[in-house]
């Protein structure tokens, strides 16, 4: 789920995957705190960040990584804040092996 949140744009890219024992974990924690304060100053909400495209990217990333089919970035019918809901068929389409590639 850490990877899915990064792909969604909710977590800073690369920050969630840093193991606790790494020497730069404290720096990542400090930079995350700074980012939280910046997001609060700007008044951003998750609905300002999560889009249909970011949800589709997260679904594809979970499928690509062999993630559980029980993990989904948003329940069917909710989708992004832009009024374009996802349904269960979208998960099948997005996670299909041929969904993201084409032969030319």
C-alpha positions in Angstrom: 0.0 0.0 0.0 3.0 2.3 0.5 3.8 2.0 -3.2 0.1 2.7 -4.1 0.1 5.8 -2.0 3.2 7.0 -3.7 1.8 6.4 -7.1 -1.4 8.2 -6.1 0.6 11.2 -5.1 -0.4 11.1 -1.5 3.0 10.0 -0.2 6.3 11.6 -1.4 7.9 9.4 -4.1 10.6 7.1 -2.6 10.0 8.1 1.0 7.7 5.2 2.0 10.2 2.5 1.0 13.1 3.7 3.1 13.8 1.0 5.7 13.8 2.2 9.3 17.5 1.1 9.8 18.8 3.3 7.0 20.9 6.2 8.1 19.0 8.7 6.1 15.6 7.7 7.5 15.7 10.7 9.9 16.3 13.0 6.9 13.3 11.5 5.1 11.1 12.0 8.2 12.2 15.6 8.4 11.6 16.2 4.7 8.2 14.5 5.0 7.3 16.9 7.9 8.3 19.9 5.8 6.1 18.6 2.9 3.1 18.2 5.3 3.5 21.8 6.4 3.7 23.0 2.8 0.6 21.0 1.8 -1.3 22.5 4.8 -0.1 26.0 3.9 -1.4 25.6 0.4 -4.7 24.2 1.7 -4.5 21.1 -0.5 -6.8 18.2 0.1 -6.6 14.6 -1.1 -9.3 15.4 -3.7 -7.0 18.0 -5.1 -4.3 15.4 -5.7 -6.1 12.1 -6.5 -7.3 12.0 -10.1 -8.8 9.3 -12.2 -5.4 8.9 -13.8 -3.6 8.6 -10.5 -6.1 5.9 -9.4 -5.6 4.0 -12.6 -1.8 4.3 -12.2 -2.1 2.9 -8.6 -4.3 0.0 -9.8 -1.8 -0.8 -12.5 1.1 -0.6 -10.0 -0.6 -2.9 -7.6 -1.4 -5.4 -10.4 2.2 -5.1 -11.8 3.8 -5.8 -8.4 1.7 -8.9 -7.8 -0.3 -7.1 -5.1 -3.4 -8.5 -3.6 -6.6 -8.1 -5.6 -8.1 -7.1 -2.2 -6.0 -3.9 -2.3 -7.7 -1.2 -4.2 -6.9 2.5 -4.0 -10.6 3.5 -3.8 -13.8 1.5 -3.5 -15.7 0.9 -6.7 -18.1 3.8 -7.4 -16.0 6.4 -5.5 -13.2 7.1 -7.9 -11.5 10.5 -7.8 -12.9 13.8 -6.7 -13.4 14.8 -10.3 -16.7 13.0 -10.6 -15.4 10.1 -12.7 -16.2 7.0 -10.6 -14.4 3.7 -11.0 -16.3 0.4 -11.1 -15.2 -3.1 -10.7 -14.9 -3.6 -14.5 -12.3 -0.8 -14.6 -10.0 -2.8 -12.3 -10.2 -5.8 -14.7 -9.4 -3.5 -17.7 -6.6 -1.7 -16.0 -4.9 -4.8 -14.6 -5.2 -6.9 -17.7 -1.7 -8.0 -19.0 -2.3 -6.2 -22.3 -3.8 -3.0 -20.9 -0.7 -0.8 -20.9 1.2 -2.1 -23.9 0.7 -2.2 -27.6 2.6 -3.9 -30.4 3.4 -1.7 -33.3 
